[in-house]
Amino acid sequence: MKTYIVSVGTSVITNYKRKYPYKASFDIDDVVGHLRNAFEQKRLEETSAEIKTLLKAELSPDDNVFLLATDTDDGIIASHILKTFITGVLNNRNVKDFSIKGLQIEDSREFREKGIRNLLSIIQEIILTEKPSDFYLVVSGGFKAVVPYLTIAGMLYDISVLYIFESTDELIELPPLPIQFDLSFIESLEEILYKVDSDGFLSSDDFELFISGRTDKSKIKLLFSEREGMVYPSEILSLLWQVYKFKYLGT
């Protein structure tokens, strides 16, 4: 059994509007009907990046599919359309969809501090819940800004990353790298990272007290950002902390 964790974009909607530009609005059942016809007639370029990738990866009815939608109206609608198509046309009943709070591009601070962290947290929760399984991260859809984070997550969690260019049929797979990452540095930050888990941030005073006297304080500061007297871990540090807890603490 395979588990596909899919970043959801809106190409399923834009492709439909491109096909039927004269329609002022659309109904979800109409879009799913269009997808069914395109699938049956092997016109996959009219479906979506996510569907093309799953089909090229040979999705089976027994596989798990987790759809991770952006925190936008179109993202949520697109995720619902994809879920309806995958269950109704591809006969896969193991589909769950999530809307990732904060994953939008109108507010860059919210994107970094909430969206990315929530996205990575859900991915880890899926991995913990569904293991053992062969996991795949599908990054063909969704905001392009999340691709680097998902690619790094794939390397750290030893998960293959799948991508397909919307204008081609070639599936690109980035397999897990046969290397190990040294996460021992994260162990030295456990105290403050657990406090961040509890409170959501550190006070500037607590942060300065923690790094005072440390020879690696300049290195630590690169992994945090400060705003209005509060200190937050960077998105990359949040990911490293999650992976550290996953691999060494079992959480």
Long-range contacts (C-beta under 8 A, 24 or more apart in sequence): 1-62, 1-63, 1-64, 1-133, 1-134, 2-57, 2-59, 2-60, 2-63, 2-64, 2-133, 2-134, 2-135, 2-136, 3-63, 3-64, 3-65, 3-66, 3-126, 3-130, 3-133, 3-134, 3-135, 3-136, 4-54, 4-57, 4-59, 4-63, 4-64, 4-65, 4-66, 4-136, 4-138, 4-162, 5-66, 5-68, 5-123, 5-126, 5-135, 5-136, 5-137, 5-138, 6-50, 6-53, 6-54, 6-65, 6-66, 6-67, 6-68, 6-82, 6-138, 6-141, 7-68, 7-137, 7-138, 7-139, 7-140, 7-141, 7-142, 7-143, 7-146, 7-147, 7-150, 8-50, 8-67, 8-68, 8-69, 8-70, 8-75, 8-78, 8-79, 8-82, 8-97, 8-141, 8-142, 9-48, 9-49, 9-50, 9-70, 9-75, 9-78, 9-140, 9-141, 9-142, 9-143, 10-74, 10-75, 10-78, 10-141, 11-48, 11-49, 11-50, 11-78, 11-141, 11-166, 12-47, 12-48, 12-50, 12-51, 12-78, 12-81, 12-82, 13-74, 13-77, 13-78, 13-81, 15-45, 15-46, 15-47, 15-48, 19-46, 28-77, 28-80, 28-81, 28-84, 31-81, 32-81, 32-84, 32-85, 32-88, 32-89, 35-81, 35-85, 35-89, 36-85, 36-88, 36-89, 39-85, 39-89, 44-169, 45-166, 45-167, 48-78, 48-82, 48-141, 49-140, 49-141, 49-164, 49-166, 50-82, 50-138, 50-140, 50-141, 51-82, 51-85, 51-86, 52-140, 52-164, 52-166, 52-169, 53-138, 53-140, 53-162, 53-163, 53-164, 53-171, 54-86, 54-90, 54-138, 56-164, 56-169, 56-171, 57-136, 57-138, 57-162, 57-171, 59-86, 59-90, 59-92, 60-92, 61-90, 61-91, 61-92, 61-93, 62-92, 62-94, 63-92, 63-94, 64-94, 64-95, 64-96, 64-130, 64-133, 65-92, 65-94, 65-95, 65-96, 66-95, 66-96, 66-97, 66-98, 66-126, 67-95, 67-96, 67-97, 67-98, 68-97, 68-98, 68-100, 68-119, 68-122, 68-123, 68-142, 69-97, 69-98, 69-99, 69-100, 70-99, 70-100, 70-103, 70-104, 70-142, 70-143, 71-99, 71-100, 71-101, 71-102, 71-103, 71-104, 71-115, 72-104, 75-99, 75-103, 75-142, 98-122, 103-143, 103-146, 105-143, 105-145, 111-145, 112-235, 113-232, 116-146, 116-149, 116-235, 116-238, 117-235, 117-238, 119-146, 119-149, 119-150, 120-149, 120-153, 120-235, 120-238, 120-239, 120-242, 121-242, 123-150, 123-153, 123-157, 124-157, 124-242, 124-243, 124-246, 127-157, 127-159, 127-246, 128-246, 135-159, 135-160, 136-160, 136-161, 136-162, 137-161, 137-162, 138-162, 138-163, 139-163, 140-164, 140-166, 149-235, 149-236, 149-239, 152-236, 152-239, 153-239, 153-243, 155-181, 156-181, 156-239, 156-240, 156-243, 157-243, 157-246, 181-243, 183-240, 183-243, 183-244, 183-247, 183-248, 186-240, 186-241, 186-244, 187-244, 187-248, 188-216, 189-220, 189-223, 189-237, 189-241, 193-233, 193-237, 193-241, 196-232, 196-233, 201-230, 201-231, 201-232, 202-230, 202-231, 202-232, 203-229, 203-230, 203-231, 204-229, 204-230, 204-231, 206-231, 207-231
